[in-house]
Amino acid sequence: MSSRLLALLGTLLVLGACKEPAPDPAARAPEARRYFGAAPDGKLRVYFFDVGQGDAALIVAPNGTTVLVDSGPESASRHLVNRLPELLTKPLDLVVLTHPHVDHHGALDAVLRRVGARQLMEPQLPTAPPDYDALLTKLGERRVQVVSPAPPTSTPNAPQRLNLGDGVSLTILWPRAPSEPLLDAPSAALEVNSIVMRLSYGETSVLFTGDALAQTEEYLLAREVPVQSTLLKVGAHGLDTATTAAFLTRVGARAAVISVGAGNAFKAPAPATLERLKAAHLEVFRTDEHGEVQVVSDGKSLVISPQRLKQGTPSDMRYTLVGQGPTPLPDFWAGKPLVEKKPVVEEVPVEPVKTTEAPAAPPKEERNNKKYKGPYHASRKRDKFHIPDCDGARKIHAENLIIYKTREEAIRERRPAQDCNP
């Protein structure tokens, strides 16, 4: 019996079925107690991180429940170890590894040593590579609960739904073992059985597809699985082996995020995929071009804010996707596809902040005594914020100036600058 199976047998639990509370990772790792994230603000947020050639996204529910979807390659460790604590107020509630590819889990060990996690969901595929088995064994030894997606035992035809609170849910669409066998693809068994899940909040939804391929999409369409979503996270980094025209039609999204590294060896995203996205009238955001992509939902619409905008786009541009209306998922897979009203993309300029309304910065002596509470300055063209009288802040042109009254406001959208360490 492999070390992976031994680890899983010792830790395999169904989400929500454990009678004892999960151990607090912060109690085992003192460094995981230091978090800088702001308190929940009543909105659903999704951060698609720029991790190079790989995938990593953070879901933050309105009540503060957090889910990390993949962790990117090992080369992304330093970035995520610094970025995640800015967005978290406690250890991660759940980590989802969509499949055992190192560009989706390479940074996880470093990330969890820094921020901790209660549970980890992974697809439990029989052909996982040795490095992935070793990672799961290590996490099991740290008493992270390792679980696998599975339909409810009492209703095996129903989808598995994870309640994140305040009306937010994650529905696992694939895989569905043991109710349904894994897809057979000798050369791509890991990809076609990636975890596919739908995040929903009110009238808005996001579809996560991991590295799922056309074979996965065809199976979901044939089973009439409800995949309709407002925003699509494109599968397989935009390679031509996924994101079929039929799948795009059924999903009905109006925007898509592609997590991809600049100049990658796979030449992703493929021109054919981009053409299909264009033909489906999707607004496309790429992490290699746009940097980190932030998505905020109030349950009625999604607002997308890329870190970098295309050349020629106004610097205060935001993209709003109007939700397609309530789309409750059925308790079974068979049946006719859902018919939904397609959302409309609206480009909404943000009113510039008037500099005359900002309070003056207190003297340096007060800041050195850690009494400084704001304001903070940032440029619309940069992802960092500053104390107003530091050198970096003085270089910001008036037309690009953004002023945050508190650090809590600034940290939600940007990172602290290293020159003044606000």
N, C-alpha and C positions, 0 to 999 in steps of 0.2 A: 504494500500500500504506500502511495507516494506521501512525501512530507506535507504536500498541500492538502491532501484528503485528511490526513491526521489532524492538521490544524483546523480544517473546516469542521470535522466531526466534534472537535472540542469546543468550537465557538459558534456553530451554526444555530441561529435562532430566527424565528419569524418576527418581523418588526411589530412591536406592540404586544407580543405574546409573552415577553419575559416578565416574570412575576416580581423580580427584584430590580430596583433602579440600576441603570448602568453606572459603573464607576466614573467619577469625575476625572477627566484627563488632567485637569489643572492640579489635582491633588497628587498626581504622580510626577508632574513636570512643573516645577515652580516657575520656569520661564514662560509657561503658557498662560500665566495669570495676567500678564501685562497686555492690555488691549486699549486701543485708542478710539475705537469706533463710536459713533454717536448712537444715542438711544433710538429705538424704532420710531418712525414718524408716520405710521399708518399707511404706507405705500409698499407695494411689492417692487423689489429692485433685483435686477440681474446684471452682473458684470461679466462681460466676455473679455478675458484678459489677453493681452498681447504677449504670448509665450513663445513666439517663433513658430517653428513647424511642430505644431501640437495643438492640444485642446485643453482649456481650463476655463471654467465659469463658476461664479458664485451666485447662489440664490439667497436673498434675504427677504423673508416673509414680513408682513406688516407687524407681527407680534415679536419679531426678532429671531425666529427659527431660521437656521442657516443650513444650506446644502451646497457642498462643493462637488461639481460635476467634472471629474478628471482633474489632473494636476499638471499637465504639460510635461515636457521632457526634463531631464536632469538639469539642463542648462538654464531652465527657468527658475531653479530653486531660489537663487538670491532675490530675484524680483518678487516672487510670491511670498517669501519669508518676510519681506519688508512691506509688501502691499496688503496682505490679508489682515494683519493686526490693525490696520487703519480702518477696516470695515467691520471688524468683529467686536462684540462686547463680551463674548464668552467662547469656550471651545466649540468647534463645529458640531452640530447635531447629527449630521449624516454626511458621508462621502460616498459618491456613486462613481465607480470605475466602470465605464461603459464596456471595455474589453481589454484584454491583456497585451496591449501594445505600449512600448516604453515611451512613446511620445504622448501618451495619455496618463502614465503613472510614474514617470521617471523622477519627478520632484516630490512625490508624496511623502517619502520618509522624512525629508528635511522639513516639509510643511507641517507634518503632524508632530514632529519634535518641537516645533515652535508654537503651534496653536492648539494642538490636541483635537480629539474627536471622540464621540460616543460610539458611533456605529459606522460600518462600511458595507455597502452593497456592491457585489460583483457578480457576473453572470455564471460563475462556476462552470467554465468550459473545460472539457476533458483534455484539450491539447495546449494548455497554457505553457509558456516557456519556463525554464528553471528559475530565471531571475524574478519572475512574477510569483512563482510558488514561494520563493525565499522571502519576498516582501510580505505575503500574506502570513507566513509563519511568524515573521518578526512582529507584525501587528497583533497576531493572536497572543503572542507572549506578553505584549503590553496590555492585554485584556481589552483591546478594541473588539467590539462585537462584530463578527463577520456574518453577513446574511446574504441570501440570494433571492432574486425576484421569483415569486411563485404565486399563482392564483390562490385565493382563500380556499382552505380545505373544505369548508362547508358549502361553498358555491364555486366549484372549479371552473365553471364557464364564465364567471365574472372577472373583470379586470382587477388587478391589485392596485388599490388606491392608498396613497400615503397622505394623511391629513396634516398639513403644515400649520393649520390654525388660521382663524380670521377669514375663512372662505377660500383659502389657497390650498390646492391639492396637486400632488404628482400622481399621474396614472401611468403605470408601467404597461406599455403596449407589447413589448417583446424583450427577451424571450419569455415563454410561458410554460416551461418545464415544471412538473412532469405532465401537465395536462396536454401539452402539444410537444412533439419531438423537436429537437433543434434542427435547423436547416442544414442540409448536407451540401457542402462546397469544399472539396478536398484542398483546393489551393487558397481558399479564403474563409476557412471555418470560423476564425476569430471575428472577422469583419461582419459577415452576414448575420452573426448572432450577437452583435452589439446590443446593449440595452437601448431601447427606444422608449422615450417617455414624453408625456405631455403635461406641462405646467399650466394650470388654469387659475384665473382670478377674475371673478365676475364675468364680464363680456370679453375678456382678453385671454390669450393663451400663447405659449411658446412651445414649439416642438423640438426636442433634442434627439438627434439621430446617431450620435457617435460616429463610427465609421461604417454604418450600415450601407449596403450596396443595393444595386437594382434588384437583385434576387429577394432581398428583404422587403423592399418596397412592393414588389409584385405580390409577395405572399400576403402582406398586410392589406393590399387592395383587394385581392381575391377573397380574403376573409371578411372584407367590409369593416375593417377596424376603423373607428372614427379618429382620423388624424387631422381634422380641420383645425387650423391654428392661425393666429394673427401674425406671428413671426416664426420663421423657420431657421434653425441652426443647421446649415447645410452639411450633409453627411460626407465623410471621407475627404474633408478639406477641399471639396469642389472638384475631385477627380471625375473623369468622364464615366466611370463605372457606377455612378450613383446619380440621384436627383433626376429621375426620368421626367419627361413631359407629363405622363399620366399621373405620376405622383404629385407633381406640382399642381396640377389641376385639382386633384382631390384635396390637397392641403389648403389651397385657396389663400395662402399668405400674401401679404402685400410688401413684405420686406424680408431680407435674409441676411444672416451673419455667416461669414466664412472665416474660420480660424486657420490661418496659414502663415508660413514664414516667407520672408522676402527671398527670392532667388533659390527656392528649395529645389532639391534634386528631382522631385516628382513633377516639376513644372505645373504645380497646382496653383490656382484653379485652372482647369482645362478650358480652352476657348469654347468648346462645345457646351460645357455646363453654363458658362456665362451667357451664351446665346439663348439657352433654354430659360434661364432666369429672366433675361431681357424680354423674351417672347411672352413670358407669363406676367410681365409688367411689375416685377419685384424691384424695389430699391435695395441695392446690395451694399453691405458694409464689410470690408475686409480688414482683418487686424494688421496685415502687412502694410496697408495703405492708410487706414484710419486709426491705428493704434487700438487702445482699449475702447470697447463699445459699451456704453451704459444704457440700460433700459429701465424705465420707471413706469409702473402701472398704478392707476387709481381704481382699477376694476372697470373703467369705462373706455379708456384709451391707453395706448403705449406711447411714451415719448422716448425717442432714441437720440442719444447724445454721443457722437464719436469724439474721440480725443483729438483727432486731426480731421480737417475737412478737405474736400477736393479743391484743387486750385480754382479760383474764381468764385467759390461759394462764400457768401457773406459770413463773417466770423461769428455772428450771433445766431446762426441758423440752428434750428432744432427740427426734428422730424416726428410728426404725430401720426399714429395709426389708430383710426377709429375702430373699436371692437366690433365684432360681427354679431353681437347679441348673445344671450345665454345659450350655451350648447351643452346641456347635461349629457354625460356619457351613459349609454344603456348598460344594463346589468348583464348583457350577453353580447357575443360578437356577431352572430348571424343577424341578417336583416338588411334593409335597404340603406344605402349611404345617407348620411345626414345632408340636408340641403341648407346651406347657410348663405346669408347675405355677405358678399365680399366687402371687406373694409376698404376705406379710401385713404390714400396717402395725402397728408396735408403738410406743407412746409410752413412752419410757424416761426417768424423771427421773434427773438426775445428782446424786450425793451431794454436799452442800455441803462446801466445804473448811473444815476447822477452823482458825480463826485462831491457836489456841495452838501449832500445829505450825510456824508460819512463823518463820524466823530474823529477828532484829532488823536494821534497816537500818544500814549503816555510816555514819559521820559524813560531812558534806558535803565535807570536805576530801579524803577518799578518792575520792568520786565525781568531784570536780573534776579529780583526777589521772587520771581514766579507769580507775581500778582497781575501780570498783563492778561487781559481778557479780550482784547480786540480794539480796533478793527484789523483786518488782514487784507492785503492786496494781492491780486493775481492778474495775469494776462489771459485774454481769451484765446491766445495762440499757444499757451503753455499749460502743462498739467501740474504746476507747483504754485503754492501760495507763500507770501512773504509778510514779514513785519514791515509797516509802511516806510520806515526810514532806512531800510537796508539797501545795499547797492543794487541788488536785483530788482527791488521794487521801484527804485528811481529810474530804471531803464525802461519801464513800461510806458508806452505811448498812451496818451489820454483816451484815444478812441478805442483802445483795447483793454482799458482798465475795468476790472471787476472788483467790487469791494464787499467783503463779508464782515458782518458786524461781530460775529463770534467765531471761535475756532471750530465749534461743532458744525456750523454752516459750511466752513471752508473744507473740512475733512471729508464731507460727503461727496465732494466733486473733484478734489485735488489732493496732491501730496505735499507735505511740508518741504520747503526748500532747504538745502543743506548749508547755504551760506549764512542764514540767520537762525535756522532751527526754530521756527515759530511754534 
